Every structure is written in C-alpha cells, then in structure tokens.
Amino acid sequence: MEWQDLKIKSSDELRELLAETRRKSQNLSFQAHSKQLKEVHKIKVLKKQLAQIQMLLDNKKYGK
C-alpha cells in the first residue's frame, strides 16, 4: 500500500491493517523458515509497511 493511501486512513482502519499485515508477515516468516517461500524480499516489504503503519498510529495518538 502506498504512503499516501495510508495517511488518509482512520486510526481504526490502520489498526485493522496493522493486525492483517502482522498476520501476513508471520505467515511469510514461517514459509521462509520451511523453505517454501521463493520471494523472501516480501518479508522486508511487509516490515517496512508495518513500521509505516505504526508510525502513523503513533502520530495520530500523540497529535503530531
């Protein structure tokens, strides 16, 4: 998801997206450890997205 798309979402939508992205990240991690995942770079992309979502939630929480 693009940065601009994330910025316009509400806090509730961001929390749902955060939970969904964490589940995806966990599943990809399990697949990577069991040698089933061929595109390992997807884990890095999801980690970046998790950090962006968390940063936006923190900014909304503390009013920055």
C-alpha positions as CSV (number, residue, x, y, z in Angstrom):
1,M,0.0,0.0,0.0
2,E,1.3,3.4,-0.9
3,W,2.2,6.0,1.8
4,Q,-0.4,8.5,0.6
5,D,-3.1,5.8,0.9
6,L,-2.0,5.1,4.5
7,K,-2.0,8.7,5.5
8,I,-5.7,9.2,4.8
9,K,-6.9,6.1,6.7
10,S,-8.5,6.5,10.1
11,S,-6.9,5.1,13.3
12,D,-9.4,2.1,13.3
13,E,-8.6,1.3,9.7
14,L,-4.9,1.5,10.4
15,R,-5.2,-0.8,13.5
16,E,-7.1,-3.4,11.3
17,L,-4.4,-3.1,8.6
18,L,-1.7,-3.5,11.2
19,A,-3.2,-6.7,12.5
20,E,-3.6,-8.1,9.0
21,T,-0.1,-7.1,7.9
22,R,1.3,-8.8,11.1
23,R,-0.5,-12.0,10.2
24,K,0.8,-11.9,6.7
25,S,4.4,-11.2,8.0
26,Q,4.2,-14.2,10.4
27,N,2.9,-16.5,7.6
28,L,5.7,-15.4,5.3
29,S,8.2,-15.9,8.0
30,F,7.0,-19.4,8.6
31,Q,7.1,-20.2,4.9
32,A,10.7,-18.8,4.7
33,H,11.9,-21.0,7.5
34,S,10.3,-24.1,6.0
35,K,12.0,-23.3,2.6
36,Q,8.6,-22.8,0.9
37,L,8.9,-19.1,0.2
38,K,10.7,-18.2,-3.0
39,E,10.3,-14.4,-2.8
40,V,12.0,-13.7,0.5
41,H,12.1,-9.9,-0.2
42,K,8.3,-9.8,0.6
43,I,9.2,-10.0,4.3
44,K,11.3,-6.9,4.1
45,V,8.4,-5.0,2.2
46,L,5.9,-6.1,4.9
47,K,8.3,-5.0,7.7
48,K,8.6,-1.6,6.1
49,Q,4.8,-1.3,5.8
50,L,4.4,-2.4,9.5
51,A,6.8,0.4,10.5
52,Q,4.9,3.0,8.4
53,I,1.5,2.0,9.9
54,Q,2.9,2.0,13.4
55,M,4.4,5.4,12.9
56,L,1.1,6.8,11.6
57,L,-0.8,5.4,14.5
58,D,1.7,6.9,17.0
59,N,1.5,10.3,15.2
60,K,-2.3,10.2,15.4
61,K,-2.2,9.2,19.0
62,Y,0.1,11.9,20.1
63,G,-1.3,14.6,17.7
64,K,1.8,15.2,15.6
